Amino acid sequence: MLGFMDYVQNAFHETSHWDRDNSYGTLTATSRNLLDFQTPNGLRFHVSSLSSPTFATSYTLGSVGLVDGSLSYLYSSLPLNTLASNSGAIDLHRLVPGYRQLQDLRQPDEPWWWEIWHQGKRVDRREALLYGRLFLPRSTLEALYLRRLTPKTQLKVSCVSDSRLPNGGTILAHLQHDAAKHNTEYIYSTDSALLGVRGLYNFGPDPPPTHPPFEPLPDPSVSTANKAAVIATASARMQPHGRFSAGGEIYYGLLNKSGGVSTGLRFTTLPSHTGFPYTMTLTLNPLMGNLSSTYSVLASPLLALSSRFDFNVYSYESELQVGSELWRRNSKPVPQDLDWARRKMGLPILDKSIASSNDLDDMAGCLKARLDQRGSLGLLWEGRVKELLYSCGVTLDLKSRENMVRGFGLEIQYST
């Protein structure tokens, strides 16, 4: 389950119109969510608060052999007024990473839309986010600086300060450029003076132009109903049902004189697809000889399945892993096969789209499971009890009879 600070950072991206899925780093996000989830270890409590639309705090206390904890603070220059902060009101789908249904590409805002003038002078500013976390008793410090430079550009600088690291810490900088059709990232890390570049290109038609945040005056000579019908029909014909993307990355360490390269492909269905949503990816690391393919499908609104096959062309070693995600509703949906009885009684027929939407928002929890060919089984249940969010999980080794339980734990979150 995502922490409260990660939840707030995702809200900042959405409010500032930044597409996190249009990046080579998130090419295999769906399969990672379903197969690489972490099970809790020990007992851990999180207490968080969004004291104002621009400031949030979080405190963590854990017990894994010894008592430890952390203090976190976050500031956003962009007010998050519509963000639900109470743990009893947050949609669980925003906290439990699962199958990611990609949306249609959106053209970035025009630069002049961000301009704010007052008395002949520009008074607008670029939105930024600051985040810091102090781990105790190790005194490890994490920090993040995020700034939107232009509608297409974002700067992200993260750093870690720890006496156990070489040179006492490290700094990682990302300069991201998102033009909807393609995305480019430039990376620099003080660890080994690493330089890298990533890129992702989306095939298919260009996304439609984005309308400004104000509505133009209507033309009285054109019928509003006819115009809306023509636009809806044209957009439905032009709307793609899937997206094929290709990307790669290359990096080189100036100090250790070593580098790496990888490339990947992804095909995923879009909301206009009438069948089951699914995502397929293929990634290749030619230097190491690693080939990885994944297939994920949203079999129903409550069930997602995923599989991954890894193969090394040099050693001929392979690995197979499967996983699933099953959601549980709080309340039972209204049976749709009783519509004929409601007609006989003269009662109104419920809107199925509204009923299904309410059912998806009213979730009691989610069960995740994964299994690989080595007999490692991971189980994770994430849910909510009144105002408390919790995650409990266990990792089992099915091939070991003496020490089958490899780890188990419980995490509890509360936010206001």
Disulfide bonds with the S-S distance in Angstrom:
none
